[in-house]
């Protein structure tokens, strides 16, 4: 849903709170990079950032 929203509205970076994902990580979906962070073993709260492919390239250019 978030990626489709970003595509439709040409959003480059989308920030989220209360992701409810445990732990931390980075993964890609449909060319978009999802970065999330939370305490280990906790599945409430948490934050996340979704980067468009263009924003991901910019992030890569700076060395991540």
DRENVEX-928833 format. One record per atom (N, C-alpha, C, O): x, y, z; residue in one letter. Coordinates in pm, whole numbers, plus 50000, padded with zeros to 5 digits. Atoms other than C-alpha are relative to their C-alpha. Last residue first. Example, Ala and Ser with C-alpha at 12.3 -4.5 7.8 and 13.67 -1.06 7.14 Angstrom:
BEGIN
499184988149994S 513674989450714S 499235010950073S 499745022050090S 500894988150000A 512304955050780A 500905012050000A 501945011850066A 
***
This chain:
BEGIN
500995005749910X 524715041350275X 500335003550143X 499614999550234X 499395011049926X 527905050950094X 499084993450101X 499534985850187X 499354994649880X 526805085349977X 500634989150086X 501234992150189X 498914991150044X 526065072949623X 500755006050119X 501925009650107X 498865008250042X 524015044149768X 501215008649964X 502345005049995X 499475005949877X 521735068849948X 501224991549969X 502234992250040X 499324989049930X 521265088349624X 500654994950129X 501774998750162X 498764997350074X 520475055949440X 500795011250067X 502025010450076X 499085010949971X 517965046849714X 501325002149927X 502394999949985X 499464997149868X 516315081049680X 501004989150042X 502004992150108X 499114988450014X 515875074949307X 500655003550133X 501845006550137X 498775004050069X 514495039649369X 500985011649983X 502195009749999X 500295003050140X 512065054149626X 501284995149933X 502364996449992X 499324991850100X 513065051949991X 499594995649861X 499564983649831X 500065006450131X 510795038850267X 500615009849900X 500205021349891X 499844990650110X 511685048450624X 499934991949872X 500554981349861X 499565004850129X 510585029950936X 500115011449900X 499475021849914X 500074989950105X 510025034651306X 500514993949870X 501234983949871X 499115001050115X 509295011151593X 499785011149900X 498735017549897X 499194988150024X 506395008951833X 500814998549874X 500334993049775X 500894988349991X 505284974051911X 500895012249986X 502095011650012X 500824998650121X 506834940451826X 498945010850018X 497795009049980X 501174991449975X 509684940252077X 499245001749869X 499825005549767X 501015007049923X 512154911352069X 498755008150031X 497845003150098X 500085014450025X 515014933251955X 498964993950092X 498894997150210X 499255008149905X 514214970251994X 499854985249963X 498804981149915X 500755002149877X 512914986851681X 500914992250095X 501944986950052X 499235001449876X 514314999451353X 499054998950119X 498085006450130X 500824999549878X 513094998050994X 500874997450122X 501904990750114X 499085000149886X 514595005850654X 499135000950125X 498305009950136X 500704998449872X 512544997550344X 501034998350111X 501714988150120X 499245004849885X 514195002750006X 499245003350127X 498835014750149X 500014990649888X 511955005549700X 500754993850117X 500664981850140X 499034989550025X 512754986449381X 500075010550109X 500935019350103X 500404992850121X 509564965549403X 500935011749970X 500485021949917X 501265005050051X 510474955349759X 499615008849883X 499425020949899X 500574993550119X 513944959349905X 498714993149959X 498564981049974X 500325009150109X 515204951350255X 499375007849886X 498945019249903X 500154993150128X 516894968650548X 499654989449897X 500314979149890X 499545005750126X 516764957350907X 499785009249882X 499195020049892X 499644989650096X 515974962451272X 500474993449872X 500964982149873X 498634999550048X 514254941551535X 500245011549904X 499445020849894X 498965002549902X 510514936051569X 501395000549939X 501564996949823X 499055010250045X 508054952351332X 501074998450106X 501585008350158X 500305012949938X 505084970551484X 500844988649944X 500434977049947X 499995010150105X 505594999951245X 499624986150050X 499164977749971X 500855011249955X 504535025651506X 499904989249893X 498804985249855X 499825003049859X 506085054451311X 499024989050038X 498044986649968X 501085006549927X 506555058150939X 500354999050148X 501524997950184X 499615003749863X 508605080450711X 498804994750076X 497694999850063X 501205001249918X 508115081550332X 500444995150138X 501074984650149X 499685005549868X 510885093750101X 498745000350085X 498055010550092X 498655005850002X 510645100449725X 500374993250131X 501074983050131X 499344997749872X 506875106449691X 501364992949996X 501434981249958X 498594996650025X 505705107749330X 500735004150128X 501475013950131X 499834985949961X 502025107849433X 501435005149983X 501775016250023X 501094991750051X 500965075749257X 500235014950025X 499815023349945X 499954999450146X 504315058849315X 498965009749946X 499275018149861X 498834992350039X 504425067449685X 500095001549849X 500405012349799X 500254986149964X 500865055449743X 501155008849953X 500945019449894X 500954995250101X 501635023049556X 499645014550025X 499505022249930X 499284998450126X 504715018249774X 499075005249891X 499465013949813X 499144988249991X 502745024650092X 500715002549868X 500785013949822X 500804988250000X 500005000050000X 500865012750000X 500595022149926X 
***
